[in-house]
Amino acid sequence: MPTANPTCPPPMKATSNGAFQHENPLDYALPLLILQICLVVVFTRFLAFILKPLRQPRVIAEVIVSFLFFPFYPLFFSLLSQLKVNVGLDASCFGKRMQGGILLGPSAIGRNEKFLNTIFPKKSLTVLETVANLGLLFFLFLVGLELDMRSIRKTGHKAFAIAVAGITLPFVLGIGTSYALRATVSKKANPTSFLIFMGVALSITAFPVLARILAELKLLTTDAGRIAMAAAAVNDVAAWILLALAIALSGSNSSPLVSLWVILCAAAFVLLAIFAINPLLTMMAKRSPEGEPVQEIYICITLTLVLACSFITDTIGIHALFGAFVVGIVMPKDGPFAGVLIEKIEDLVMSLLLPLYFVSSGLKTDVTTIRGTLSWCMLVLVIFTACFGKISGTFVVSLLCKVPFREALALGFLMNTKGLVELIVLNIGKDRKVLNDQTFAICVLMALFTTFITTPIVMAVYKPARRGSPYTHKTVQRKDPDTELRVLACFHSTYNIPTLINLIESSRGTRKRGKLCVYTMHLMELSERPSAITMVHTARNNGMPFWNKKHDNKDQMVVAFQGYGQLSSVNVRPMTAISPFSSMHEDICTSAHQKRVALILLPFHKHQHFDGTMESLGNSLHVMNGHVLSRAPCSVGILVDRGLGGTRQVQASDVSYDVVVGFFGGRDDREALAYGMRLAEHPGISLTVVKFVAAPGQTFAFGAKLIGITANKDRKIINVAEGTGNSDEDKQEDEQFWSEFMTVRSNNTESITYEERLVDSKEDLKAVLREKNRSNLILVGRMPQVAPLAEKSDCPELGPIGSYLASSEFSTFSSVLVLQQYNPETDVFPMVMEVSDYMDVPDTPTGLNLTS
């Protein structure tokens, strides 16, 4: 920040002796830095929370936080004055009131000089910028880890052509814009370096931000998403090369030989990284096998290499961040070594250090330099040039590559995404004196605007319709039990895998029932962390949810199901869903319809602790299960896992389970009984069906007035009063299905046992259920018309019986499967629209497209 006093402020001491020693902690570097970090993090997270409903990436909040410390209100009044608007208060008057301490909203913080001089004094900026740039180095290392050069080499011709067009046209237009800026607001800029900086600033695409936007909008597996990710990766690499060139040409020495030496030394450093650093990192990665802890010395060597290479590139003259970025590029991506490095540094860097970079940028930038008609015209010109060049270049080439119109238009807006990388380019240009304050402010506003409009515009112009062919078998209960049963089994941790595999093995129908086809879905949460982009890379290569087509898949959870499928007659097809848990139900329900499954198996959001208590795994899983129950296109089962078969996979010949079905009547109970009848086909399973009968003239309400609410509270409310019982239609269907069960039992008396128990109170009902608490598995319907057995329950999605069976007071041994039968009457908001033209498609096709 410019100052009239040429003398430097005295250096700050690191720590104080405390307030009791009459010392102000804010006069010392460390406590002041701590306060600055806390303030920035709080504002960033608060704004990110506010912008979340708009589905904006967190980088938008971080940029806005940097604006909180800009003199923003004079900018506002400057704009009004250009529009000849009389607001009755000029900027100088406003500034005086601000200096008097009246803060009119968070954007006014930057107008309070006392605040700036106390929290962000000039003498602290060196420490703040040093820490911020240290965080930036390790962030660029993570960015390098995200970019897999092998995937870039495999980029298709279509994506490569779109990437080239998305760089070339805005770069050329950026050159034209640079001439306009040099003639008006940036007259003293170096022509060559200014030209390249503006070209890079207008042509860059923020790969990490784009990946998260695509994931949020569920576009990763669409053609537009795949092309955008591939093109953005190519664009990212090209932009960094151009930026290195621009930095090399922006030195204070005017001799062209100096720039040539900088370029040659930079090329030599890249060769050193490829032929010396990469073998060293590869050796350490090979000595860190899967399942074993990574040695601490390897972590230390790698982090030191990042800093050492940053020092080398800074010495060369192409900025320290390039050294860290190159180390990330040459870092081996396979194996656990890279993942451990990410875990070690990402939270500290992304949560605490990187937001400081935005604030340090904001503190040295004055947006009020955009004043006068000419400056505002330049801002409009830069925004128009950036958007027009990127969108039109991508759009035209996409159409030439035979991309549909709406998809091509969406690609144009997606490739126009800016972000942190854009701000890094602009900050380097400002530090190198290539961009003055006014040009810098114009470009920052351009980056913020283009990123902010990406998500809403893409949602408006391109929302791929989820379409699927209708299918009949959406429940386990069906007229023809010999047809194939398709199950989508979801899991999110290794804890669920043994029980799921043992349940799948028990469901094979080895006697008369039809074949079993199982789709297993690994639920992986997509977050704002850089490691999430590593998962997105996998999704980009294989789809989301994707088929694991590679035989050397490293996901041990998926490998377990693949191994089981190879050893059994069950057709097991693993896939992975990568999404925020808030929208994970969309992936589950969409996949269930596309794969035509009859049953979705969900993990309960609690698991049993070693002392028998049920421990929650997080409210997000709880909410996700509720959303799936509301929107599922088929039946749903929630599995309360208490170790069916123990903690290991049980061989088919060793299966020996006692399974109990509690039958009260109703749609969900019929589904539970149908699934139990299928389990009874396995020679190692003994099925006991307990039919509960209420006393004459009573119902299972036991004197209470019941209101049973389905999964979606807005759809249907079932009122059950004393003496009403089930509807006549339900009774008829119960009787019809019960007669079918009795016929099956008469043919299989060895493995199926039937009991009829009369209950006239909740205590009688609990007593009967407790008799079965040593069973291996209990099946119940989700919404039988029964009074709640548990006094308090935080699991309404399990229904009155399931909530009691899942409680710690019931059992520490029996796993519970709570089933909800698909009801077409309540499926009024389907996730997938069925296409009537496909009515002639058979329900169980003979072949499947494994890459769909």
Secondary structure, DSSP 8 states (H G I E B T S, - for coil): ---S--S------S----GGGT--GGGSHHHHHHHHHHHHHHHHHHHHHHHGGGT--HHHHHHHHHHTTS-HHHHHHHHHHHTT---S--HHHHHHHHHTT---SGGGGGG-HHHHHHHS-GGGHHHHHHHHHHHHHHHHHHHHHH--HHHHHT--HHHHHHHHHHHHHHHHHHHHHHHHHHTTT-TTS-HHHHHHHHHHHHH---HHHHHHHHHHTT-TTSHHHHHHHHHHHHHHHHHHHHHHHHHHTT-S---HHHHHHHHHHHHHHHHHIIIIIHHHHHHHHHTS-TTS---HHHHHHHHHHHHHHHHHHHHHTS-THHHHHHHHHHS--SSHHHHHHHHHHHHHIIIIIHHHHHHHHHHT--GGG--SHHHHHHHHHHHHHHHHHHHHHHHHHHHHTT--HHHHHHHHHHHT---HHHHHHHHHHHHTTSS-HHHHHHHHHHHHHHHHHHHHHHHHH-----EE---S--SS--S-TTS-EEEEEEESSGGGHHHHHHHHHHTS--SSS--EEEEEEEEEE--SSHHHHHHHHHHHHHBTTEE---TT---HHHHHHHHHHHHSSSEEEEEEEEE-TTSHHHHHHHHHHHTT-SEEEEE-SEEE-TTS-EEE--HHHHHHHHHHHHH-SSEEEEEE-S-TTSSS---GGG--EEEEEEE-SSHHHHHHHHHHHHHTTSTTEEEEEEEEEE-TT--TTTTS-EEEE-SSTTT-EEEE-TTT-S-HHHHHHHHHHHHHHHHHHHT-TTTEEEEEEEE-SHHHHHHHHHHTTTSSEEEEES--S---SSSS-S-GGGHHHHHHHTSTTT-SS-EEEEEE---TTT--S-SSEE-GGGTTS-SS-S---TT-
